[in-house]
Amino acid sequence: MSFEWWHLLVALLPMLPTFWSIWHIWAHEFENPQQRALWLVLVVFVPVLGGIIYIVTGRRKALSKIQKQARG
């Protein structure tokens, strides 16, 4: 059995929501630090499902850059 390029794609594709969610959590502010920590714990310890849950529900809870400028 030889290693093909699509084997890597099939292995990495489910992890994309997790990687994107971790990046998004670090790049945005939240109402409080506990909320950010809770999302990070969920995404890291429940990798694929946690990333999908964050994309569907948690992404809206992150403050946009405009909101950050208004607060600070």
Residue pairs with C-beta under 8 A, 6 or more apart in sequence:
14 48
15 47
15 48
15 51
16 51
17 48
17 51
17 52
17 54
17 55
18 43
18 44
18 47
18 48
18 50
18 51
19 51
20 51
20 55
21 39
21 43
21 50
21 51
21 54
21 55
21 58
22 40
22 43
22 44
22 51
24 54
24 59
24 62
25 36
25 39
25 40
25 43
25 54
25 58
25 62
28 62
28 63
28 64
29 36
29 62
29 63
29 67
29 68
29 71
30 36
30 39
30 61
30 62
30 63
31 61
31 63
35 61
39 54
39 58
39 61
42 50
42 53
42 54
43 50
43 51
43 54
44 50
46 53
63 71
